[in-house]
Amino acid sequence: MKRQKILVVGCRKGGTTLLASLLGSHSQINMASEIYSKEALKLYGKPYAAIKYPYPHIKYDKRYGRLHTLLYFKTNKLFDIIAKVTGIYFEMPIGSSYSIKDFEDMGAIIIEIRRSRVGNVSSLMRGNTYLSEKRANACYSNSVKEMAKIKNKYTVSMAFLTEHPKEALEAICNYIGIFFEPCMLDGAGYNDNYKIDEIIPKQ
């Protein structure tokens, strides 16, 4: 029995974690979050093995090795301090062992979530990325360019997902080829990043 792979992508601070939380509540989907080694897809027991990556940590046709990932974790805190104190930001991605093209070649179902530029840039500036407005805009623009390279994908806007979660998830499930399950609407509540009533209003 072959498992189908699902890839959730989008810009950093653009809603990938939210969408992954909702999809991961489905009874047929195993959802992993940002496992950057080749262990990422070793999820068993359900028909769909899913993972989410944000840009810049995954790019269309670039892979990153173990040495790069090790370097990231050794230097990331230093870069964060530099960015916070000076406003100078170094875009050093953690770097996935798989590129988006690798997922395409695997026949994965690819779902992109896209946030408005204003909302995404604002979140990048006030989040733990410490980006200036210029660098946050560049990150958003570069993400859009990378996502545009994907040949077959389903794109959902974060605004539609948060304002009409049931309709958005029904459409995504239809694209995947599974039935919508009401429990998906509670998915954000199992993620410590969110207060569910603020993200997904009571229906």
Buried (B, 14 or more C-beta within 10 A) or exposed (E): EEBBBBBBBBBBBBBBBBBBBBBBBBEBBBBBBBBBEEEBBEBEEBBBBBBBBBBBBBBBEBBBEEEBBEBBEEEEEEBBEBBEEEEEBEEBBBBBBBBBBBBBEEEBBBBBBBBEBEBBBBBBBEEEBBBBEEBBBBBBEBBBEBBEEBEEBBEBBBBBBBEBBEEBBBBBBEBBEBEBBEEBBEBBBEBEEBEBEEBBEEE
